[in-house]
Every structure is written in C-alpha cells, then in structure tokens.
Amino acid sequence: MKKYLISCLEPSANLHFGEVLKELKKSAKSGEEFEICGIFDPKFAQPIYASSEFSAMGFVEILPLIFKAKKALKQMVELAKECDGVLLIDSPAFNLPLAKALKKAKVKAKITYYILPQVWAWKPKRVEKVEKYCDNLASILPFDEQFYNRSIYVGHPLLDEIKFQKHEAINSGKIAFLPGSRRSEIIRLMPVFKELATKFKDKEKILPIPAHLMDKVDEIYGDVSEFSITNDAPKALYESEFAFVCSGTATLETALVGTPLVLAYKAKAIDMFIAKRLVNLTHVGLANIMFDFMKKEPLHEEFLQDEANAQNLYNAYLNCDRTKFIKACEELREYLKFGSAKNVLALLKDNFNDTKI
C-alpha cells in the first residue's frame, strides 16, 4: 500500500488533481493499491482540511488564513513522514513553506511540485526556493524552462480535462457568461454581466455555476432569472458562440474549447494597486501570456477595472474575428502538445523517464 501526501488549496488544483487521481486508480486496478492524505476536496477522500477552507483571492483577503495555515503546515509534515510521495499543486504561498518544512524535518518522500510558481510574472527569487526544497519540478507551461534550471514540461492539465474542441465558428444563439469561481470575483463582475446580457435580446444567456456554489446563488450571484443555469462549464462553452470570461484558468479553457472570448476582471482597488507594482506582465489572460511568449499578437481582448464595462465588452463581441480566433486556438493546442496527468503520476511514483513525453 502506497501513501501519498496531497496539497490542493484551490478549486483549479483539485480539478487537475482529479485527473492524476484517475491515473492512480487505473494503477490500483493492476494491484498497486494506494491511499491519499492531506488537503484536497473531500469528494476524493477524507482530508485533514477541505481545500475550500483555504481558498482566497487577493493580497488582503488571504490574511485571516495565516494562523490556520501554520497549524496545517505542522500537521502536513507529520503526515508526510509516513508517505511514499508528496504532491504539491500550485498555491506557492502555502506549498513553498510546506516544502521547506518537509525538508527541514528530513522527510524521505520525494516532493513533486506541480504547476510551478509564476516567476515569469513576479517574485523571480522563488526559483531558488522551489529548486532547493522540491525534487521534481513539474511544469505545465513550455516557457517555464526559460526561468527554471531543472523544470520538466509534463504537458498541460486542461488537455486532459477538456473533451470538447471546435474547428469552426458557430452561430448557436447562445452566449456564455463566466464571472469567476470565487465569491469576490463573482460579486464584482455579475452586475456588469447582467447589464451586458440585456444587449443580447435574441440570444440565450448561459451562466455556468460551480456545483459547490449552487446553494448560495441568491447570496453571491443575485437575480439570475435572465440566465440559463448549468454546472457543466466545458459543455456550455462548446455550445456557445461567444463567451465573456473572468480572468483565470477559465480563459485558457475557453480558448482550448475554441469559443471566441473577451476577458473581464474587476479586483479590489488595493489589490490592483499592489499588482501593478509587483506583476511584470503585458497581459493577464493565460492564453494571451502564452501568445506573448510565442511572439504572436494577443488571442483576445482584455478589459480590467472600470474598462470592464458592458459597452466595451459588447463592442469586443461585435468586432471579434471568429475565424482568425479558431485558427489561433489550434496553434495554442499545438504549443501545449499534450495532457499532464500521466507524467505527473510517473514523477509522484518515482518512475518517470523522458520517453513518457
């Protein structure tokens, strides 16, 4: 029986771990039994903490979680002493101190860091910490190798997860609105999306809502009577002719599905003030960042803060070259090459070799 320590603090990290877990279960069918422990979504197993207890966005909102995080670190170190492998996914504010604590405690299990800190955006000094405290650096972005000395490109998790892909633009009469996965993002963006929705009188307005927020729709989203509600975001994106998407992983997901989009984002003024001084990026959308590294023009328009208003977003919809967008999405898939779950599992089980890529 193999035992693995898992650290997933964000909804997206749990999505990506879900694919790795599928591969783990496949290996269990061939006699390789396993057990997982740590921090993750309770739907996978019984964690010491549910990841939802740590999910936060912004420099200010994360402060109340510090004391709980310190307690969790100590518990994770004790668990790791009995584990055969450690998988840390994203969330460097927690996972880097955890990796350091594991090494200090002389934990024997190898540490695999999956979805490396975005040192190309900010905090380049994290490279030294990641390489000092982690054994395997599992990169999901081809350009990470420009910043890390020993990262391994394992592929991108969305290529495991997305089952839909368009090869031409469609006119389905459906428009998707994705205001984010965190309460604060949704509350700030929904008023804009509601105003924007009124401009699509002859279209069906699709609003994907994460399953874990369905019991808080009125509280977080407000009146959604003008929208068709779904819990299946990938399918909604595939069936929609256009999407308005909050900054984050969802923008890349939308691009890989092949649905033309525009990015909208509103943050607290203090968070945006700090970010502008710390983050060294021309774009905020993941697909646009990749295209920048590919030396190509942006894939889609981006509107932040006050510019993320209904009229600007509607104009972007009207002016979008959909055929050009679809072609660029094909280039994006070629750039990312393949999914990552199998390679991450191979690193976790310490039987990875270059022939797997």
Rosetta blueprint (number, residue, H / E / L):
1 M L
2 K E
3 K E
4 Y E
5 L E
6 I E
7 S E
8 C E
9 L L
10 E L
11 P H
12 S H
13 A H
14 N H
15 L H
16 H H
17 F H
18 G H
19 E H
20 V H
21 L H
22 K H
23 E H
24 L H
25 K H
26 K H
27 S H
28 A H
29 K H
30 S L
31 G L
32 E L
33 E L
34 F E
35 E E
36 I E
37 C E
38 G E
39 I E
40 F E
41 D L
42 P L
43 K L
44 F L
45 A L
46 Q L
47 P L
48 I L
49 Y E
50 A E
51 S H
52 S H
53 E H
54 F L
55 S L
56 A L
57 M L
58 G L
59 F L
60 V L
61 E L
62 I L
63 L H
64 P H
65 L H
66 I H
67 F H
68 K H
69 A H
70 K H
71 K H
72 A H
73 L H
74 K H
75 Q H
76 M H
77 V H
78 E H
79 L H
80 A H
81 K L
82 E L
83 C L
84 D L
85 G E
86 V E
87 L E
88 L E
89 I E
90 D L
91 S L
92 P H
93 A H
94 F H
95 N H
96 L H
97 P H
98 L H
99 A H
100 K H
101 A H
102 L H
103 K H
104 K H
105 A L
106 K L
107 V L
108 K L
109 A L
110 K E
111 I E
112 T E
113 Y E
114 Y E
115 I L
116 L L
117 P L
118 Q L
119 V L
120 W L
121 A L
122 W L
123 K L
124 P L
125 K L
126 R H
127 V H
128 E H
129 K H
130 V H
131 E H
132 K H
133 Y H
134 C L
135 D L
136 N E
137 L E
138 A E
139 S E
140 I L
141 L L
142 P H
143 F H
144 D H
145 E H
146 Q H
147 F L
148 Y L
149 N L
150 R L
151 S L
152 I E
153 Y E
154 V L
155 G L
156 H L
157 P L
158 L H
159 L H
160 D H
161 E H
162 I L
163 K L
164 F L
165 Q L
166 K L
167 H L
168 E L
169 A L
170 I L
171 N L
172 S L
173 G L
174 K E
175 I E
176 A E
177 F E
178 L E
179 P L
180 G L
181 S L
182 R L
183 R H
184 S H
185 E H
186 I H
187 I H
188 R H
189 L H
190 M H
191 P H
192 V H
193 F H
194 K H
195 E H
196 L H
197 A H
198 T L
199 K L
200 F L
201 K L
202 D L
203 K L
204 E E
205 K E
206 I E
207 L E
208 P E
209 I L
210 P L
211 A H
212 H H
213 L H
214 M H
215 D H
216 K H
217 V H
218 D H
219 E H
220 I H
221 Y L
222 G L
223 D L
224 V L
225 S L
226 E L
227 F L
228 S E
229 I E
230 T E
231 N L
232 D L
233 A H
234 P H
235 K H
236 A H
237 L H
238 Y H
239 E H
240 S L
241 E L
242 F E
243 A E
244 F E
245 V E
246 C E
247 S L
248 G L
249 T H
250 A H
251 T H
252 L H
253 E H
254 T H
255 A H
256 L H
257 V H
258 G L
259 T L
260 P L
261 L E
262 V E
263 L E
264 A E
265 Y E
266 K L
267 A L
268 K L
269 A H
270 I H
271 D H
272 M H
273 F H
274 I H
275 A H
276 K H
277 R H
278 L H
279 V L
280 N L
281 L L
282 T L
283 H L
284 V L
285 G L
286 L H
287 A H
288 N H
289 I H
290 M H
291 F H
292 D H
293 F H
294 M L
295 K L
296 K L
297 E L
298 P L
299 L L
300 H L
301 E L
302 E E
303 F E
304 L E
305 Q H
306 D H
307 E H
308 A L
309 N L
310 A H
311 Q H
312 N H
313 L H
314 Y H
315 N H
316 A H
317 Y H
318 L H
319 N H
320 C L
321 D L
322 R H
323 T H
324 K H
325 F H
326 I H
327 K H
328 A H
329 C H
330 E H
331 E H
332 L H
333 R H
334 E H
335 Y H
336 L H
337 K L
338 F L
339 G L
340 S L
341 A H
342 K H
343 N H
344 V H
345 L H
346 A H
347 L H
348 L H
349 K L
350 D L
351 N L
352 F L
353 N L
354 D H
355 T H
356 K H
357 I L
